[in-house]
Amino acid sequence: MTTKLTLALSFALAAGLSAQPRPIDIAKSTMTVHVSKSGVLSALGHNHEIAAPLAGGSVDVTAHTVELRASANALKVSDPGVSDKDRAEIQATMIGPEVLDAAHYPEIVFRSTSADKAGDGAWKVQGELTLHGQHQPVTVDVREVAGHFEGACRFKQSEFGIKPVKAGGGTVRVKDEIRLDFQIYLAH
């Protein structure tokens, strides 16, 4: 084999390998769901912060594609300043049939469909979120920061067939819009 052919094959293989999806480092990556309160007596309610550990996923940096998976049962209410009893009740409601219905819809999945450049090291990623058995389009703002990806998206629970929780005849309720923040690290 000639040196030129060997060199050409080496470059082709290297290019092909670099375009491969890379797994997400689920131990370092984080997702946090922020759920806010509203209503006349909202001062009596709680804003919720929920840790959403990733169960898996991959990123293809060259093709600008991403897939993220989380287990609905793994989401954990981490509300600071809330009693353990209240936190347990909020947790049970969240994974129960009233909200996520984790017994029937155990997996939450995001798959990108396109990514548009939105500045230096930033993208608007379009994709489909599967939550509560429903598939809906979402837009995710992503930026590369110090070798990892971070960003956020917003969506409405009602778009996924989830009724925001109400208490006190609706005087205290969860807002329909949810914000999800993330930091995604790729495995080495």
C-alpha positions as CSV (number, residue, x, y, z in Angstrom):
1,M,0.0,0.0,0.0
2,T,1.4,3.4,-0.9
3,T,2.0,6.0,1.7
4,K,-0.5,8.4,0.1
5,L,-3.2,5.7,0.2
6,T,-2.4,4.8,3.8
7,L,-2.5,8.5,4.8
8,A,-5.8,9.0,3.0
9,L,-7.3,5.9,4.7
10,S,-6.1,7.2,8.1
11,F,-7.7,10.6,7.6
12,A,-10.9,8.9,6.4
13,L,-11.0,6.6,9.4
14,A,-10.2,9.5,11.8
15,A,-13.0,11.6,10.2
16,G,-15.4,8.8,10.5
17,L,-14.5,8.1,14.1
18,S,-14.8,11.8,15.1
19,A,-18.4,11.9,13.6
20,Q,-19.5,9.1,15.9
21,P,-22.0,9.8,18.7
22,R,-20.3,10.0,22.0
23,P,-22.0,8.8,25.2
24,I,-22.9,11.2,27.9
25,D,-21.1,11.1,31.2
26,I,-24.2,10.5,33.3
27,A,-22.2,10.8,36.6
28,K,-21.1,14.4,35.8
29,S,-24.1,15.6,33.8
30,T,-27.0,17.3,35.5
31,M,-30.6,18.3,34.7
32,T,-32.7,20.4,37.0
33,V,-36.4,21.0,36.6
34,H,-37.9,24.3,38.0
35,V,-41.6,24.4,38.8
36,S,-43.1,27.7,40.1
37,K,-46.2,28.4,42.0
38,S,-49.0,30.8,41.2
39,G,-52.5,31.7,42.5
40,V,-54.0,34.1,45.0
41,L,-52.5,32.2,48.0
42,S,-49.3,31.2,46.3
43,A,-47.3,32.4,49.3
44,L,-48.6,29.3,51.0
45,G,-47.2,27.0,48.3
46,H,-43.7,26.0,47.2
47,N,-41.6,26.5,44.2
48,H,-40.1,23.1,43.3
49,E,-36.6,22.2,42.3
50,I,-36.3,18.7,40.9
51,A,-33.1,16.8,40.2
52,A,-33.5,14.8,37.0
53,P,-30.5,12.5,36.7
54,L,-29.8,11.2,33.2
55,A,-30.1,7.5,32.5
56,G,-28.2,7.7,29.2
57,G,-27.8,9.5,25.9
58,S,-25.3,10.6,23.3
59,V,-24.1,13.6,21.4
60,D,-22.7,13.8,17.9
61,V,-20.8,17.1,17.9
62,T,-20.2,17.0,14.2
63,A,-23.8,16.2,13.2
64,H,-25.2,18.4,15.9
65,T,-27.5,15.7,17.2
66,V,-28.3,14.7,20.8
67,E,-30.4,12.2,22.6
68,L,-31.0,12.3,26.3
69,R,-32.9,9.8,28.4
70,A,-34.1,10.0,32.0
71,S,-36.2,7.7,34.2
72,A,-39.4,9.3,35.5
73,N,-39.0,7.4,38.8
74,A,-35.4,8.7,39.3
75,L,-36.6,12.4,39.4
76,K,-36.2,13.7,43.0
77,V,-37.7,16.7,44.6
78,S,-34.9,18.6,46.3
79,D,-36.9,21.6,47.5
80,P,-34.7,23.4,50.1
81,G,-36.6,24.7,53.2
82,V,-39.4,22.1,52.9
83,S,-40.0,19.5,55.6
84,D,-39.1,15.9,54.8
85,K,-42.8,15.0,55.1
86,D,-43.9,17.7,52.6
87,R,-41.0,16.7,50.3
88,A,-42.2,13.1,50.4
89,E,-45.8,14.1,49.6
90,I,-44.6,16.3,46.7
91,Q,-42.4,13.4,45.4
92,A,-45.3,11.0,45.5
93,T,-47.6,13.4,43.7
94,M,-45.0,14.1,41.0
95,I,-44.3,10.5,40.1
96,G,-47.8,9.3,40.7
97,P,-50.8,9.1,38.3
98,E,-51.7,12.8,38.7
99,V,-48.5,14.1,37.2
100,L,-45.8,12.0,35.6
101,D,-47.6,8.6,36.0
102,A,-44.1,6.9,36.1
103,A,-45.7,3.5,36.3
104,H,-47.2,3.9,32.9
105,Y,-44.7,6.3,31.3
106,P,-41.3,5.3,32.8
107,E,-39.0,7.1,30.3
108,I,-38.5,10.7,29.4
109,V,-36.6,11.2,26.1
110,F,-35.4,14.2,24.1
111,R,-34.2,13.7,20.5
112,S,-32.9,16.6,18.5
113,T,-34.2,17.1,14.9
114,S,-32.1,20.2,14.0
115,A,-29.6,22.7,15.4
116,D,-29.1,26.3,14.2
117,K,-26.1,28.4,15.1
118,A,-27.1,31.1,17.5
119,G,-23.7,32.8,18.1
120,D,-20.2,31.8,19.0
121,G,-20.5,28.4,20.7
122,A,-24.3,28.6,20.9
123,W,-27.2,26.8,19.2
124,K,-30.9,26.7,19.1
125,V,-31.7,23.0,19.1
126,Q,-35.1,21.8,17.9
127,G,-36.2,18.4,19.0
128,E,-39.0,16.2,20.2
129,L,-39.6,15.6,24.0
130,T,-41.4,12.5,25.0
131,L,-43.0,13.0,28.4
132,H,-46.1,11.3,29.9
133,G,-46.5,9.3,26.7
134,Q,-46.9,12.5,24.6
135,H,-44.4,13.7,21.9
136,Q,-44.1,17.4,21.5
137,P,-41.6,19.7,19.8
138,V,-39.4,21.9,22.1
139,T,-36.6,24.4,21.5
140,V,-33.5,24.1,23.6
141,D,-30.9,26.9,24.0
142,V,-27.4,25.3,24.1
143,R,-24.0,26.8,24.5
144,E,-20.6,25.2,24.8
145,V,-18.7,26.3,28.0
146,A,-15.3,25.0,29.0
147,G,-15.7,21.7,27.2
148,H,-19.2,20.8,28.2
149,F,-22.7,21.9,27.1
150,E,-25.2,23.9,29.2
151,G,-28.5,25.5,28.5
152,A,-32.2,25.5,29.2
153,C,-35.6,25.0,27.7
154,R,-39.2,25.8,28.7
155,F,-42.4,23.9,28.0
156,K,-45.9,23.6,29.3
157,Q,-47.1,20.6,31.2
158,S,-50.5,20.8,29.6
159,E,-48.9,20.2,26.2
160,F,-48.0,16.7,27.5
161,G,-51.5,15.9,28.9
162,I,-50.5,16.9,32.5
163,K,-52.8,19.1,34.5
164,P,-50.8,21.4,36.8
165,V,-51.5,20.5,40.4
166,K,-53.9,22.7,42.3
167,A,-54.7,23.0,46.0
168,G,-57.1,25.1,48.1
169,G,-59.7,25.2,45.3
170,G,-57.1,26.6,42.9
171,T,-55.9,29.4,45.1
172,V,-52.5,27.7,45.2
173,R,-51.4,26.0,42.0
174,V,-48.3,25.0,40.0
175,K,-47.6,27.1,37.0
176,D,-48.1,25.3,33.7
177,E,-44.7,26.4,32.3
178,I,-41.7,24.5,33.5
179,R,-38.0,25.4,33.0
180,L,-35.4,22.8,32.6
181,D,-31.7,23.6,33.0
182,F,-28.9,21.2,32.2
183,Q,-25.1,20.7,32.0
184,I,-24.1,17.9,29.7
185,Y,-20.6,16.3,29.9
186,L,-19.4,13.8,27.3
187,A,-17.7,10.6,28.4
188,H,-14.0,10.3,27.5
